[in-house]
Amino acid sequence: MVRSLLPLTAVFALALACKDPSKDAAQAVTEAPKTAEAVKAGGEVLAFNNQTSKVSFVGSKVTGSHNGSFNTFDGRVTLVDGKIEASTVRVDIDMKSVDTDTAKLTGHLKSADFFDVEKYPKASFVSTRIAPAQDGTHTVTGNLELHGVTKSVTFPAKIVVTNEAVTTSAEFAIDRTQWGINYTGMADNLIRKDVVLKLSITAPRNKG
């Protein structure tokens, strides 16, 4: 009886390991680069607080998933009239600062198979439109330059503007092959195309 259950147990364990994390995240819309909508000149330039902000990701393959992040990045919100819809966001990421839960994977991501950080040391995102959504959140559109390719991406985000700060949280999936990152992995352990990006951003306001 015990022996007969072993194959079922193995199948069940494999099914759990195979769960695709991108299925639980919103799928970003990817298009050709867009031109930014006109915004008013001026505004408050708010730098990200890198101690309380995080840019992270989850990648997966047939047998499981890995968590990663970028330890070095600069970002700013140009807040116009206190309204995020009239404002812009920019983020510049040091691709060499990529870090994951496995040292071997971190090294592999830096190689030409993936990010090729020696050739493409920086990634950037510049918003072109921020629009309110019906559920009280926002829809953010911007140009993402990664691996030498620029694409427009549109994704949902929760953005809150207070007297103290602008805070943003978002979780969405992109297809890495749209940016020319095409490494597939082993034939029996394929790496999924979709990668989940997670943003948790705080940009303090200097009201003094």
N, C-alpha and C positions, 0 to 999 in steps of 0.2 A: 504493500500500500504506500509506504514511504517512497519507494523507488518510483512508483507511478506518478507521484506528485512532483517529483523533482523537475521534469521537463516543464510542467505548468508554472512552477515557481520561477524557473529561469526565464520563461517567456514574459511573465508578469514583471520581473525585475528589469528586463530589457525594455519593455514598453514604458516603464517609468523613466528610464534613462533617456529614452528617445524623444521625450516631449519637446516640442519646438517652442521656445520662449517667445518668439515673435508672434505666435498666434494670440497671445494675450495683450499685445500692444497694437495701437493704431498704426495703420500702414501709411507712411508718408506718400504724398503724391509727388512724383518726380517728373520734371519737364525741362525744356530748354531754359537757359538763364533768362531772368526777367530784369526789366528796368525798374528801378525804385520809383514809387509814387512820390510826387512832390510833397515836401514837408516844409514847414516854416523854418526860417533860419533861427539860430540861437538855441536856447533850451539849456537845461541842466545836464552837464556831462557827468554821469555817475559811473565810477569804476567798480567792477566786480570786487567783492571781498573774497579773496582766494582762500581764506581760512574757513569760510562758511559756504563756499560754492563748490560744485563738483560736476565734472563732465565724465560720464562713465558709459559703459556699453556691456552687452551680453552677446557673445557669439556661441554658436552651437554646431555640433556635428551629430552623426547618427547615434553615437554612444553617450552623449552628454553635452554639457555646456560649460563655458568659462566666463568669469567676470573680469572686466578690465576697466581702466580709467586712464586719463591723461593728467599727469601731476603738475604740468606747467602750461598755463594759458592766461591770456589777458582778454578782458572784455569790458565793454562799456555800453551803457544805455544813454542815449541822448533824449532826455525827457522834455517834451514840448508842451507847455501850458498844463503840466500835470496830468496829461492824458496819454496813455500808452498807445492809443490808436493813431496819434499824430507823431509818434516817436520812432526812433530807429535803434537797432541793436547790432553790435558787432562783436565777434569773438575770433581771436587768433590763437591757434593751438600749436604748441611745440610737439611735433609727432615723435621726436626722439624720447619724449617723456612718457611714452606709453608704458603701462605696467599692468600685469595680470596676476592671477592666482597661481601661475606656474612659471618659473624662471625660463624654462625651455621654450614655452609658448611666447613669452615676452620677446625673446631673441628672434624667434621665427617671424613674429609680426613686424619686426623692424627690417626684415630682409626683403629682397626683391620679390619674393613670393606674395607679399602682402603690401605693406605701406611703403616699402623702399625708402626709408627715412633719409638715406644719404642723398638721394636724388630729389625727394620731395619732403623737405624738413618741416614744412608748415602747412596747416590746413586752416581755412577761415570760413566764417559764416557771416553774411551781411543781410539783414532783413530788407525786404522790398515792400512789404505790406503787413500790417497787423490789424486784424479786423475782429470785432466782437462776435461771439457765437451766441446762439439762442439759449444755451444752458448756463450762461454766465462766464464761460471760459473765453478763450481767444483762439483764432486761427492765424498762425504765423507763416508767412511765406518769405523765403530768402534764398540767396545764392550760396550754395555750399561748394567750396573749392577743396578738393581732396584728390591726392594721387595725380595731380596735374590735370584734373577734369573738373569743370564747373557745371553744376546742374541746379535748377531751382527745385526746392523742396517745400512742401506745405504740410504742416502738422498742427495738432491741437496742443494748447498749452494753458496752464492756469497762471495768470499774471495778476498780481495784486500791487496797487500803488497806495502807499500810506505816507504820512509825513516823515517817517523814519527811513523808508527804503522801498525799492522796487524788488519784488521777489517773483521768481518764475520757477515752475516745475513742469516737466514734460517727459513723456515716454512714448517713443514711436519707433517703428522699424523702417529701415531702408535696405534696398537691394545693393549690396556692395559692388556687384558686377556693373552697375550703371556708372561707376567711377573707375572701371578698368581693373578692379581687384578680383582676379578670376581664378585664383588657386583653389582646386577642388578637393584636395586631400587624397586619402587612400581610397582605392576602389570599393573596399568593404566598409569604409568609415567616412563617407562623404561629408564635407563641410557645407552647411546650409548657406544659401546666398543672403538671406535676410539677417541683419544685425540689429539688435535693439539698442537705441541710444537713449540715455537717461540724463536729463538736465536738472540740476538743482542750483539755482542762482540767487544770490543776494547782492544788490547794488545799493549801498547806503546813500542817503541824501544828507548833504551838509546844510542843515537849516540854520546854523548859528550865524 
